[in-house]
Amino acid sequence: MKHIKLLLFIPFIGMAFFLPFANRIEPYVFGLPFILFWIVLWMVLSSLILMIVYRYDPDNQEEGTE
């Protein structure tokens, strides 16, 4: 779990490099144009990834209370 912070690059890669491939209106997903769905999807996935990193990051673990 030493390299857990590398997961933080996944949302950046998904938005920066794959956004041009998702730049289209159709198909509609849940009533949203695909590009808007793609952005909302990565917002949700980013929150989940941040939760995972927060939970498993060894720098965040409490070693004892004083």
N, C-alpha and C positions, 0 to 999 in steps of 0.2 A: 504494500500500500504506500510505498515511498513515493511513487510517481503519480499519485492520484490527481495532482493538480494539472496533469497533462490533459485530463478530460475537459478542461476549460477551453481548449482549442477547438473542440467539436462544434459548438454553436458558431464560432467565428468562421470556421471553414464552411459550414452549412449555409451561412448567410452571405459570405463574401464570394465564394467560388461557385456555389450551385444556384445562386439567385438568378443569374442570367439564363440558365436552362429552364427555370420555372417562370420566366417572364412571358406569360400568356394569360389570356382571359379564360378560355375554355380548357378543360372541363370545369364546371361549377362543382364545388365540394361544400356540402352543407349550405348551399345557397350563396356561397362566396366565390368570387373569381379565384382562379387557382393561385395567382400571385399573392393575393391577400391571405388565402388559406395557408400558403407556404410561410408567410411572415408570422402569422399567429401560431402556427405549429412550432416554429423555432423559438418563439417566446415561451411557450409551454415547456418545450424540451430544455431550454436554457434554465428554467426554474428547477426542473427535476435534476439536471446535472449539477447545479449549484447545491442542491440539497444533498446529493450523494457525496460531493466533495466535502461539504461541511461536516457530514457525519463521519466519514472515514479518513479525514485528514489527521495524520498523527500530531501535527502542531496544534490542533484544536482540542486534543484529549486532555482532560483534567487528570493530573497525577495525584492530587490530594487536596483536601480543603484545609484551610488554616483557621 
